[in-house]
Amino acid sequence: MKDIIKKSLESTYTYQEYKDLVRSLLAEGKATGPNQSEDITNYSMLNDKRMKRLDKTIKISDQTISAIQNLKEPQTWLVLTEGWCGDAAQNLPVINKMAELNENIELKLVLRDENLELMDLFLTNGGQSIPKLIVLDKDHNALKTWGPRPAIATKLVADYKATHGVLDAQLKEDLQVWYNKDKGKSTQDDFLKLINSSIAQEV
């Protein structure tokens, strides 16, 4: 595992570099990843606008700020993502704002489809779901994971599938409405639980 993680860390992007990559590809009519289509490019374009907006509007709660600033040990937040992924576009701006609060946290992004060995180590219910965040200690040991979406949104998706049998366009719309109302709060709540469990382990 550590060899795969180390290899992936050699091809990471900062948050800004990732956004720049997505935009430069869009300028060529392309998206990240090997599969190219008009739909995927359109999703990427929508996500680019969404992230730009969220970077300006997301607010981090005082409780979250306090908990993150309390982290004393250096750690890397390694996130598997792709530009066309709607859940990534909704959550990366929140994750970035949280990471910026503590110099002990280094946020690094990698493209899923260029790092499938890493992805396969951190599947969600057997699937290559993104975004997937892996918390690494200073020696690159995996401590915690999060993703691909907040726990409440995960339940929303599971309940929809149980009722309708499929994940369709209506679900995407419902999920978008939920994200718009939530404004990053549930992602912060999930990270508070991650952080508090880490602090408890340190003590």
N, C-alpha and C positions, 0 to 999 in steps of 0.2 A: 504493500500500500504506500509506504513512504517514498519508494522510488517513483511511483506514478504521480504522487503529489508533487514531488520535487521537479519532475519533468514538466508538469503543468505550470508550475510557478515560473518556469523559464519563458513562458509565452503569455504573460498577463498584460492587462490594460488597467490604467487608472480609470476612474469614473469618467473624467473628461476625455481621455483618449478613446474610450469606448464610444462615447457620444459622437466624437469627431469621426470615428470609423464608420459608424452607422450613417452619418450625414454624407460622408464622402462617397460611400457606396450608393446612397440614394441619388446623388448627383449624376451617377452613371446608370441610373435606373435599375439598381441591384439591391439585394438584401444580404445580410450575413448568412452563412451556411451554403451547402452545396446545392440545395434545391431552390431553383429560381422560378417564380411565376408572378403574374400580375397581382394575384391576391396577396402573396407574401410581401411583395414590394409595397402594396397599399397598406398592409398591416404595419410595416416598418415606418412608413410615412406618418401614419396616425400616431404610432407610439412615440416617434420623435417629437411631435407637437405636444403630446400628452406629458412627456418627461420635462419638456421645456416649461410647461405650465406648472407642473408639480414642484419643480425646483424652486419656483418663486412662491408657491402658496402653502407648501407643507409646513406645519408647525410642530415642533417637538415639545412634548409636555415637560413641565418642571420635574416631575417624578422620573421621567425617562432620562433627562439631562443629568440629574443627581446620580442615578444608578450607573450610567455609562462613565461619568467622570470619576466614579469610585473604583473603576477597574485599574488595578496597579500593575498587572503583568502584561508584557508585550504580547500581542496576538495579531494574527492575520485573519481577515474575513475574506475568504476565497469564494467567489460566486460564479457558478455556471449560468450562462445566459445566452440569449440570441436577440437580435434587434427586432424580429417579427413577433416576439412573445409578449402578449398582452399583460400577463401577470408580472413579468419582469419590468415592463414599463411602469406599472403601478407601484411596485415595491422598491425598485432600485433608488429612486429619489429619496425615499424615507431612510433606507439603509445607509445611503451616502451621508445624509444629514446627521445621522446618529454616529457614524464612524468619525466624522469631522470633529466631534465633541471631545475626543480623547486622542492625544498623540501616541498613546500605546497601541492604538488600533490602526492597522494598515488595510485598507480596502483594495482588493485586487479582483479583477474580472477576467474570466476566460470564456471563450466561445465553446458551447457544448459540443457542436459537431466536429470541432477540432480536438476535442479532449474526451472521446467516448470511453476510454479506459477509466478515466477519473469518474465520469458520469455513472458508469456501471458499478462503481463502488458505493454509490450513494443514491440508489433507486428509491422511488416512492411507490409502494405497492407494486413493485416489479416494473414500473415505468420510468422512462427518462425525463421526468417532469422538471421543468425549470420555471423560475429561478430556483437554484439550490445553493444555499449558503453553508459553507463548512468553516467552523471556527478552528483555527490551528494555533497551537502554542508556539513558543519561540523556536522549538526544535521540530516544528512542522508535524506534530502529532495531532490527529483529528480529535477535538474535544466534544464538539456539539455540532448539530446540523439544524437547518431550518429550511422550510419551503415545501412546495412551490408557492404557497399562498398562506395568508393568516388562517388560524384554526377555524375561525367562524366562517370564513369563505369556503374552506375545505368542506365543512359540514353542509353549507348551502349547495355546493356542487354534488356531494354524495346524496343528499335528500332529493335533488332534482333528478339524478340518474335513477334512484330507486322508484320514483314516481313515473317518470317518462321513458325510462329504459335506454335513453340516449343523451348525449351531450350535444345539443344543437345550437342553432343561431339564437334562439330565444334565451338559452342559458347565458350565452355571451353577453346579450343585452342586459339580462338580470344582474349578472356579475358586474358589469360596467356601472350600472345604477348603484349597486351596493358599494363599490369602491368610491364613487363620487360622494356618497353620503358619509362614508367612514372616514375619509380624509387622512388615512394613514394611522389612525388610532389603534386599530387591531394589530397591525404589524408591530407597533411600539409595545403593546401589551404582551405580545408573544416574546419579544426580545427582553422585556423586563423579567419574564419567567426564566428565560435562558440565562440571563446575567445573574439573577438571584440564586439560581441553582449552582452556578459557577463559583460565586462568592462563598456559598455555604460549603462547597467542597474545599476551597482554599483554607477556610477556618478549620 
